[in-house]
Amino acid sequence: MTIGRRNLVFIGMPGSGKSTVGVLVAKRLGLGFIDTDLLIQEQAGRTLQEIVDQEGYLALRRIEEQVLLALEVEGQVISTGGSAVYSEAAMTHLRQRGTVVFLDISLDEVRRRIGNYSLRGISRRPDQSLEALFEERFALYTRYADLAIKGQGLNQEQVCQAVIDGLPQ
């Protein structure tokens, strides 16, 4: 399986495995790996949570959009932040250069994996529950996904294989 010069772009909720599975897929396919949360932190000079605490969730989304629009890469696995899908411009940019893979896990699994989400630098309205955020984002993830992989009950290697198996030949 080769994807040539196209990218694989992972989207999904925090804790869905975008970074972990992304690295595994990159290794298996011989591609590079980019974690856009790390690019945001590098550009901003602070953590995602510090951005949210100091400037609010909309500031994090603006910085994220700038980072995503500036990505001009080929042959990479790109792990996006969970809120990347709020920017139609960024998602259009990413889709033009790659296949978008939605790592789909349940709300209960999100809770189990991320624990105290108030410490995760998650871009959400201050009054927004995790349930409401999950529902809002699920619609966006589904809208932008070229491929959706259900991760429930699968380990990281199995999700990696499901992604590879699901890619166009």
C-alpha positions in Angstrom: 0.0 0.0 0.0 1.4 3.4 -1.0 -0.3 6.7 -0.8 2.3 8.5 -2.9 2.7 12.1 -2.1 -0.7 12.5 -0.4 -1.0 13.0 3.3 -3.1 11.1 5.8 -4.9 13.5 8.1 -6.3 12.2 11.4 -9.3 13.9 13.1 -11.2 12.9 16.2 -11.9 13.7 19.8 -9.1 14.1 22.3 -8.1 10.6 23.4 -9.2 9.0 20.1 -5.6 8.0 19.3 -4.7 10.5 16.6 -1.1 10.8 17.7 -0.5 7.3 18.9 -2.1 5.5 15.9 -0.7 8.2 13.6 2.8 7.3 14.5 2.1 3.6 14.0 0.6 4.2 10.6 3.5 6.5 9.6 6.0 3.8 10.5 4.1 1.1 8.7 3.7 3.2 5.5 7.2 4.8 5.6 5.8 8.3 6.0 6.7 11.3 8.2 4.6 12.3 11.2 3.4 15.7 12.2 1.4 16.5 15.4 -0.2 19.9 14.9 -0.8 20.4 18.6 3.0 20.4 19.0 3.3 22.9 16.1 0.7 25.2 17.8 2.6 25.0 21.1 5.9 25.7 19.4 4.5 28.7 17.5 2.7 30.1 20.6 5.5 29.4 23.0 3.1 27.9 25.5 0.9 24.9 26.1 -2.6 24.5 24.6 -4.1 24.8 28.1 -2.1 28.1 28.7 -3.5 29.5 25.5 -7.1 28.6 26.6 -6.5 29.9 30.1 -4.9 33.2 29.0 -6.8 34.1 25.8 -9.8 31.7 25.6 -10.8 28.8 23.4 -11.4 31.0 20.3 -7.7 32.1 20.4 -6.6 28.5 20.4 -8.9 27.9 17.4 -7.5 30.9 15.5 -3.9 29.8 16.1 -4.8 26.2 15.1 -6.3 27.5 11.9 -3.2 29.5 11.0 -0.9 26.5 11.7 -3.1 24.2 9.6 -3.3 26.6 6.7 0.5 27.0 6.7 1.1 23.3 6.3 2.5 22.6 2.9 3.7 19.0 3.2 3.5 15.8 1.2 3.7 12.2 2.3 3.0 12.9 5.9 0.6 11.5 8.6 -0.8 14.6 10.3 -2.4 14.4 13.7 -4.7 17.4 14.1 -6.1 18.9 17.3 -9.7 17.8 18.1 -11.0 21.3 17.1 -9.4 21.4 13.6 -12.8 20.7 12.1 -14.2 24.1 13.3 -12.2 25.7 10.5 -13.7 25.0 7.1 -10.8 26.7 5.4 -8.3 24.5 7.2 -10.2 21.3 6.5 -10.5 22.2 2.8 -6.8 22.9 2.7 -6.0 19.5 4.4 -8.5 17.6 2.2 -6.9 18.9 -1.0 -3.6 17.4 0.0 -4.7 14.2 1.7 -7.2 11.6 2.9 -9.0 12.6 6.1 -9.3 9.7 8.6 -11.8 10.0 11.5 -10.9 7.9 14.5 -14.3 7.4 16.0 -14.6 6.4 19.7 -17.6 6.6 22.1 -18.1 9.4 24.6 -17.5 6.9 27.4 -14.2 5.9 25.9 -13.2 9.6 25.5 -14.0 10.0 29.3 -12.0 6.9 30.2 -8.9 7.9 28.1 -8.6 11.6 28.9 -9.7 11.7 32.5 -9.9 15.3 33.7 -10.6 17.1 30.4 -10.3 20.5 32.1 -6.5 20.0 32.0 -6.2 18.9 28.3 -6.3 22.3 26.5 -9.6 21.4 24.8 -11.1 24.1 22.8 -14.7 24.4 24.1 -17.0 27.1 25.4 -16.6 27.5 29.2 -20.2 26.4 29.8 -20.1 23.5 27.4 -20.3 20.0 28.7 -18.1 17.2 27.3 -21.4 15.6 26.0 -22.4 18.7 24.1 -18.9 19.1 22.7 -18.8 15.5 21.6 -22.2 15.8 19.8 -21.2 19.1 18.1 -17.8 17.7 16.9 -19.2 14.3 15.9 -21.2 16.0 13.2 -18.2 17.9 11.9 -15.9 14.8 12.0 -18.4 12.9 10.0 -18.8 15.7 7.5 -15.1 16.0 6.7 -14.0 12.3 7.0 -13.0 10.4 3.8 -12.6 7.3 6.0 -14.1 6.6 9.5 -12.5 3.9 11.7 -14.5 2.7 14.8 -11.9 2.3 17.5 -14.1 0.8 20.2 -12.8 -2.4 21.5 -9.7 -2.3 19.3 -6.1 -1.9 20.5 -3.7 0.6 18.8 -2.3 -2.0 16.4 -5.7 -3.1 15.3 -6.8 0.5 14.7 -3.6 1.1 12.7 -4.4 -2.0 10.6 -8.0 -0.9 10.1 -6.8 2.5 8.8 -4.3 0.9 6.4 -6.9 -1.6 5.2 -9.4 1.2 4.7 -7.2 3.4 2.5 -7.9 3.5 -1.2 -5.7 1.1 -3.2 
